Amino acid sequence: MSASRAKKKKRRRARAAAPPAPAAAPPEPSPAADGRSTSRFDVRDGVARPHAIWAPFPLTEIGIAAGIAILTAGYLSDGRRAAWLLGVGALMLIVVISELSLREHFGGFRSHTLLLALMPVVALHATIVLAITEDYGGQLGLAADIVLAGALGWWLHRRFQMAHERAAAPP
């Protein structure tokens, strides 16, 4: 056995025999300015999660729970009522999740570029197909949708980068 291999083996044995170093305790969540405690999910890359204007009241969470409940009721129903409940539940979830995504994206907390770029494209495509003409589709419609989604995605990504840099900058 070579001298260098013997030294490595000796060091490995010494490390294995040594008692493990005490692990650093995870930092205690510190109370936020409004009295709530913060968690590791409230900060990402040095940027704090943006609060809604109704901050202490959990309106977003209530909206998501209500939307899921209405959507579930629509799946369990039948007939016209099912279609109405599915539509209301889906619309409620779209509004609440859009608000949360916009707030986090433009606050520089988390990028939701793909979601925010595709939502208006899907809405525009559905409006054209349902209200104007059913002939909008095929390769030309797909190409137009891809170009629009790409342009929106590029713009949204740039806005997120600027917001993230602004939020992560030391005061």
N, C-alpha and C positions, 0 to 999 in steps of 0.2 A: 504494500500500500504506500502511496506517495505521501510525502510530508504534509502537503497542502490538504489532501483528503483526510488525513488523520486529525489535523487541526480543526477542520470543519466538523468532523464527527464529534470531537471533544466539545466544541462549542454547542452543538446541538444537544448533547447529553446534559451539559451544564444548564442550558435553558430549560430543558424538560424537567430537571430536578429542582430548579429554583421555584419558589412559591410564586403563583401568578400575581402580577401587580394588581392592586385594587382598581377596579373599573371606576371611571369617573361617573358620578351620579348624574342622571339627566337633569338639566336645569329645571327648577321649579317654575311653573307658569306664573308670570307676574300679573297682578291685576291691571286691567286696562284703565284708561282715563274715566270711562263711564262705570267703573266698579265691577265689570265682568272680568273673569280670568281669561287669559289668552292661552291658546294651545299651539302646537307645532304646525297646525294647519292654517293658522292666521298669518303666518309670515312665509314668503317664498322668495328665495334669492335676495333677501334683504328688503323686500317690499311687503308692506302690510296689506292685508285684505281690505279693500275699500268698503266702508259701511254705507248702507242705504240711508236715505233721508229719514226713514222711519226706524232707525237703527235699533233701539232696544226692543221694539215690537217685531216678532218673527213673521212678518207678512209674507215674505218669499217662501218660507217653509210651509206655512199654512196654505198658500196658493198651490204649491206642488202637491201637498197631501190631498187637497180638495180636488185638484185636477185628476190625480190618480184614482181617487174614489169615484168620481163621475165617469171616468173612462171605464173603470171596472164595472160600474152599474150598467153602462152601455153595452158592454160585452155580454152581460148576463141577461139583458132584456131582449125583446124581439119586436119586430115591426118598426113603425115610424118612431116610436119612443127611443129605440136603440140607436137609430141613425142620429136623432137629435142629441142624445146624451154623448155619443161618440164625438160628434162635432164640437159640442160645448167643452167636453173634457180635453180634447186635442187643442182647441183654441186657447183654453186656459193655460195648459202646459206650455204652449208656444209663447204666449205673452210673458209668463213668469220666467221661463228659462231664457228668453231673449233679454229680459231686463237684467238678470243676473250675469249673463254672458257679456252684455254691453258694459255693465259696471266694472266687472273684473278686467275686461280687455282694455278699455280706455283709462282705467286706473293703473295700468301697468303691472297688475298682479299676475295674471295668467292669460296667455294668448288663446283666443277662440276664433282665429282667423278663418278656418275652414267652415265652421258652423255659421259664422256671421256673413261670410261671402255667399254661401249657398242658399240661405234663407230668402233673401230678396229675389234671387234668380228663380227659385222654385215658385215663389208667389207670383212673379211676373209671368212665368211660363204657364202656370195654372190659370191665371186670369185671361191670358191670350187664348188658351185652348177652350176655356169654359164660356167666355163672354164674346169673343170676336170670331174665331174660326177654329175648326177642328183640324185644319190642314197644316197648322204650325207644328212641325215635327220633322222627323227624318234627319238627314245629314245636315241640312241648312239650319234647322232649329237647334240641333245639338251643337253645331259649331258656334252659333250665336250665344248659346248658354255657356259654353266653355270660355269664350272670349270675355263675356261679361263677368263670370265668376273669377276668372284670372285677374282681370283688372281690379275688381273689388278686393280680391285677396291680396294683391300687391299693395293697394292703398291701405287696407286694414293692417297689414304686417308692418308697414312703415309707421303708422300711427301708434301701434303697440310698442315698437322699438323706442320711439320718442317718449311715450308715457312711462315705459319701464326705466329708461335712463333718468328721466326727471324724478321719478319716485325713488329710485335707488341712490340718487346723489345725496351725499351727506349734507345736512342743513347748514 
